[in-house]
Amino acid sequence: MALISHQNVNLSSLTEVAKEIGVALRSNGSFAVWLDGPMGAGKTTLVENILRSYGLNKSYPVHSPTFTYVNEHKIHNEWFAHLDLYRTDDKFSLDSLGVFDTKDFTGVFVEWPKADIWQDLYGSFYRIQIKPISNSERDIILTEI
């Protein structure tokens, strides 16, 4: 069952949708999110808007971690991780990347997760589906896993 569902979301309405999703994600403490959508659907743009709703400074860039695997963002005294696992193989694990060696993350956003990645995460688990409707509109659905 969807916790949040918005149809025909465009860039002008994305800020409010991201704020609503951001509140829902934090409702049970720490969280992990599987971002599900085709390449170019706007996964990183949605993460950016959620992080901005938490207070990330507008001058701080949010880039896709496609080539670095993980980007870390500190907002106030909390850490958030944004992972892109598109280029990983079946032998990959978060433990081998060392994601949790140095920080306790409040939230972890994961693009292109592998099937068994959730065993390495903690907190509440969510899935955000981003479905392109047109070049400028998306359906966005948040569910709890």
HELIX and SHEET records of a PDB file:
HELIX    1   1 LEU A   11  LEU A   25  1                                  15    
HELIX    2   2 ARG A   26  ASN A   28  5                                   3    
HELIX    3   3 LYS A   43  SER A   53  1                                  11    
HELIX    4   4 LEU A   94  LEU A   97  1                                   4    
HELIX    5   5 ILE A  117  ASP A  120  5                                   4    
SHEET    1   A 7 ALA A   2  VAL A   9  0                                        
SHEET    2   A 7 ARG A 138  GLU A 144 -1                                        
SHEET    3   A 7 SER A 124  PRO A 132 -1                                        
SHEET    4   A 7 PHE A  31  ASP A  36  1                                        
SHEET    5   A 7 PHE A 105  GLU A 111  1                                        
SHEET    6   A 7 GLU A  78  ASP A  84  1                                        
SHEET    7   A 7 VAL A  70  ILE A  75 -1                                        
END                                                                             
